[in-house]
Amino acid sequence: MSQMQINEVLAQIRSFSVTRTASASSAPASGVSGFGELLKQGIDAVNHAQQGAASLADSYERGVPGVELAQVMLESQKAAISFRALTEVRNRLVTVYQDIMNMAI
């Protein structure tokens, strides 16, 4: 993934975070949703995409009517791309953490 694509993914995460913050401020303060919750939702979304693609592939292998190869391949590629994006975000977070830990105080 190129630097530009990583920045686009991070910009989407930031815009989602701003949207959630705006909606959270209008909702009652029953719980604080922070970065950890946002990250968990992202991981859950990737997991859901992977499970959906696997289920669709399984249905195609069993010969379920209405499931086409193009549909299976498209969903598999979507799941793979979302996993790669999540991996890049994780790598970026690890790099930032290491940079912070190596800072001189």
C-alpha positions in Angstrom: 0.0 0.0 0.0 1.4 3.4 -0.9 1.8 6.3 1.5 -1.1 8.1 -0.3 -3.5 5.2 0.3 -2.4 4.9 4.0 -3.1 8.6 4.4 -6.5 8.2 2.8 -7.4 5.4 5.2 -6.3 7.4 8.1 -8.3 10.4 6.9 -11.4 8.2 6.7 -10.8 7.0 10.2 -10.4 10.6 11.4 -13.6 11.7 9.7 -15.4 8.7 11.2 -14.0 9.7 14.6 -15.2 13.3 14.2 -18.6 12.1 13.2 -18.8 9.7 16.2 -17.7 12.5 18.5 -20.3 14.8 17.2 -23.0 12.2 17.6 -21.7 11.2 21.0 -21.9 14.8 22.2 -25.5 15.0 21.2 -26.3 11.6 22.9 -26.4 11.1 26.6 -23.1 10.5 28.2 -23.7 6.8 29.1 -20.2 5.7 28.0 -17.1 7.1 26.6 -16.2 5.9 23.2 -12.6 6.6 22.4 -9.9 5.4 20.1 -10.0 1.8 21.5 -13.7 1.6 20.6 -13.1 3.0 17.2 -10.3 0.5 16.6 -12.5 -2.4 17.8 -15.3 -1.4 15.4 -12.8 -1.4 12.6 -11.5 -4.8 13.5 -15.1 -6.1 13.8 -15.9 -4.7 10.3 -12.9 -6.4 8.8 -13.8 -9.7 10.6 -17.4 -9.4 9.3 -16.2 -8.8 5.7 -13.9 -11.9 5.9 -16.6 -14.1 7.4 -19.1 -12.9 4.7 -16.6 -13.7 1.9 -15.9 -17.1 3.4 -19.6 -17.9 3.7 -20.2 -16.8 0.1 -17.4 -18.9 -1.1 -18.7 -21.9 0.8 -22.1 -21.4 -0.7 -20.6 -21.2 -4.2 -18.7 -24.4 -3.6 -21.8 -26.2 -2.5 -23.7 -25.0 -5.6 -26.2 -22.8 -4.0 -28.4 -21.2 -6.7 -27.9 -17.5 -7.2 -24.3 -17.3 -6.0 -22.0 -16.4 -8.9 -18.2 -16.7 -9.1 -17.8 -13.0 -9.9 -19.7 -12.1 -6.7 -17.5 -14.5 -4.6 -14.3 -13.1 -6.1 -15.5 -9.5 -5.5 -16.3 -10.1 -1.9 -13.0 -12.0 -1.4 -11.1 -9.1 -2.8 -13.0 -6.6 -0.7 -12.2 -8.6 2.5 -8.5 -8.9 1.4 -8.2 -5.2 0.8 -9.8 -4.3 4.1 -7.5 -6.7 5.9 -4.5 -5.1 4.2 -5.7 -1.6 5.2 -6.2 -2.7 8.8 -2.7 -4.2 8.8 -1.2 -1.0 7.5 -3.0 1.0 10.2 -1.7 -1.4 12.8 1.9 -1.0 11.4 1.6 2.7 11.5 0.4 2.6 15.1 3.3 0.4 16.1 5.7 2.8 14.4 4.2 5.8 16.2 4.4 3.9 19.5 8.0 3.0 19.0 8.8 6.6 18.0 7.2 7.9 21.2 9.0 5.4 23.3 12.3 6.3 21.8 11.9 10.0 22.5 14.3 11.6 24.9 12.8 13.1 28.0 
